Amino acid sequence: MAQSIVPAFLSRAPTVAVIRLAGLIAPPSGFRAGSLSLEGMAGAIGRAFAVRRLAGVALAINSPGGSPVQSSLIAGRIRAMAEEKKLPVTSFVQDVGASGGYWLACAGDEIFCDESSILGSIGVISAGFGFGRAMTRLGIERRLYTSGERKSLLDPFGPEREEDVARLRAVQQDIHQSFKAWVRLRRGQRLKAPEEQLFTGEFWTGRRAVELGLADGIGELRTTMRQRHGEKVRFAVFGGPRRPWWARFVPGADTLATAAADTVAERIAFARYGL
């Protein structure tokens, strides 16, 4: 197929900016190259909304979740830019848009997915280990000093205390309430099932998510945008894996570090959804 020789900036064809939101959502760190955070995505989001002759913004989402704070910050920045520029935002969930990934998807005015995508998991989870009994068997003495009776919470080297679990659950409940409020705000009357079913942390395939009102339809990004904006619509893609600052001084080290840290963490998170 022949390609147009007219430069993109001279073309009158509409453009859709695509923001890639793929991977685990986590706080920013100079030693993490692949995770999603507002610090890592702010530039891409700003550039996407600054494209000329912009017809709309599409979010390409493939995330099992992660930090609720970074999920909220990224989604909030996208909504702020959309309202400032008066532009529609459409979310497209690929393999997974669950937990924090679904939080991001709700930044779109509409949500589309594949029939086999995984969506939902509207809840909060914390996990850890307890080594108290193992230390007792090994004859290891735990020494912990704090100033403030509530400074220590769920010490993995000591016995689990009911009051610690209650404190953690209270924090989880607060975060869960924020998550639910966001989904209510963004999905509103489109939710077709009772909250007792939707907000349990359960997740569903894309087809079922549409039936429940968690998504608006089955659709792929390029095809859907061409149906809406014409066959000549252009796509400008932003976002993707980011190299850490120290990789510039240690050639190839970023690949090894990503494989050793980010990839392992992401695979564990994706595995929760059978992927």
N, C-alpha and C positions, 0 to 999 in steps of 0.2 A: 504494500500500500504506500503510495507516494505521500510524503510529509510536506506540510506547508513550510515555505521558506520565509514567511512573514514572522518577524520576531514577536515573542509573546507579549511584550509591552506595547506593540502596535496593533495587536489583534483586538477586535471588538467583541470577540466571543466572551461570554461570562466565565468567571473563574470560581471554583470551589476550593477553599483552603482545607486541607486535610491535616488534622493534628493527630499524630500517632501517640497513643497512650498504652504502651505495652510493658508488662513486667510487674514485679512486686512494687508496692507503694511503701516507701520508707523514708525516714528523715534523711536530709542531705548529709553526705560524707565524702571527703576527698578520696577515700579508698573504695568507693562503690560506684561502678560505672553504669550499671544497667537499671538501677531502681528509679522509680518515679517520685519526684518531690516538686514542690512549687519552685524552689530555687533552680532546679534543673530544667523545668518546663516553662518558666516565666518568659524567657526570651522567645521560644518557639511560639507560644500563645500570642505574644505581642506582634510578632512578624506575620503570623497567620491572619490576624484581623486587620493588618495594614496593607494587604494585597489590593491592588487596583482592580476596579470593576468586579468587586467581590459579590457574588450572588448568594453566598452562604458559607457556613463552616461545617465540616463533617468531622466527627470524632471517631477514629478507628481504635476501638478498645479491645484489649486482650489482657485482662488482669484478674488475678485471683484475690486481690485485695491487699491489705496491709495496714499501714498507719491511718487511723481515722482522722487525725489532724491534717496530714498531707492530702488525704482524699478531699476533705472539706475545703482546704486552701486552694487546691487546683480547680475544683468544681466552682468555687466562689469566684476565682479570677476569670474563668471562662464566662460565667454568667454576667459579671460586671462588664466585660468587654462586649458581650453580645448586646446588652442593654445600651451601652454607650454608642455602639455603631449601628444599632437598630437592625441587626442581622439575625436570621434564623440559624439555629444550631441543630444538627441532626446527629444522633449517636448510632454507631453501627458496632454491635458486639460481635466479635469473632468467636474464638473458642470459649472464652470465659469473660463474663462481666458479673462477678460475684463479690459479695461483701463490699470492700472499698471500690472494687471495679464497678459494681452496680451504682455506688454513690457517684462515681464519675459519669456513668451513663445517664444518670438523672440530670446532668447539666444540660443535656440536649432537650429541645422542645419536643422531639419525637425520638423513639428508640426502635431500631430495627435489629434483627438478628437472623442467624441461620436456624433452621429447624432443630439442629443438634447442638446449638450453643447452650451454655450453662449460665443461667441468670438467677439472681436472688441472694440467698444467704444474708438476709437483713438481720444481723445480730452482732454480738461482740464475743470474742473468744480470748482467753489467756491460758497459757500452758507453761508447765515447769516440771521440775523433778524434785524428789525428796531423798536426801542421802543420809538422814539421821540414823537409821538402823544400821546401814553399812558402816558408818563411822563408829558406832558402838561396838560392832563386831571386830573392827580393826583396832579398837582401843585408841581412837583419835579423839582428842578433846577440842571442842569448838569454843573459841574465845571471841566474844562480840561485845563491843562497848558503844553505847549510844548516849546522847544527851537529848532526852525527850522520850517519854514512854511509848509513843507511837511511831518512832523513827524506823524501827525494823518492821518489815511486812513480809510474811511468808518466807522466812529464812529457809533456803533449801537444805541447810545443814542442821536444822533443828526440827522438832515435832511440829506438825501442822496445828495451828490454834484456831478455834472456832471464830474468835473475834477478828482474826486476820482475814479469814475467808469472807466474813460479813462485810468488812471494809472494802475488799476487792469487788465483791458483788455490787456494792453500792456505787462504786465508780463505774463498773460495767453498765449498770442500769442508767446512769446519767448519759453515758455515751450512746447507749441504745436509744434513749429518748430523742437525742439529737438526730440520729440516723432516721428514725421513724418520722420525725417532724419534717426532715428534708424530703423524704419520699412522698409524704402527704402533700407538701407544698408543690412539688414538681409533677406528680402524677394525678393528684386530686380525684375528680370524679371518674377518671379512666380506670381506677382500681376496681376490679370486678369481683373480688373475694373479700371476706371479712379479715380484719387485721389479725385476728387470732390465728388465721392460717398463713397470712403473708409475712408476719413479723416474728416468726419463730426461729429463724436461722436456716430454714429449709431452702433448698434450691431446686430449680426445675429446668427442663429442656426449653429451647426457644419456642417451640410450638405451644407448650403448656404455658409458658410465660405470657404469650400473647393472649391466651384464653383467660388468664388471671388478671390481665391489665397491666402487667409489669413491663410489657413492650407493646408497640403499636402494630407491628407487622413483621413478616418475613421478607428480608431484602438484603441485597449486597450493595456496598457503597457505590461502586462505579455505575452499575446498572441503574440503581435508584436515582442517582444524581443526574444521569443522562436523560432519564425519563422526565425529570422535573425541569431541567434547564436546557435540554436540547443535545443533539448528538455532538455538537461542536464545543461543548463545555470543556474547559481546561481544568486540570488539577494541579495544585501547588502543595507539596507535601512538606510538613514541618515536624520536628521531633525525631525520636529514635535514640539508640544507644549513645551515651556521652562518654568520651574519654576522660579519665581523671587527670588532674593537673600533673601528677608525678610521672605519668606515662610518657610525657615528652622527654624526660631525662633517662628513662630506663626502657629502651626499645623492646617491645614484646611483653613487657611485664604486665601491662593492663589485661592482656588476654589470659595470662596465668591467674591473675588475681580474680578476674571475673569468674573463671572456671572454678576456682577454689571457694569463692564466697557467694557471689550473687546467683550463680547457676544452681548451686546446691539449695539455697534458700528458696529460689523460685520453683524448683522441681518439687520440693516438699509441699509448697503452697498449692501448686497446680494438682498435685496428686490427691489432695483432699476432694477434688471433683472428678476423680477417675481418669485424669489426663496425664 
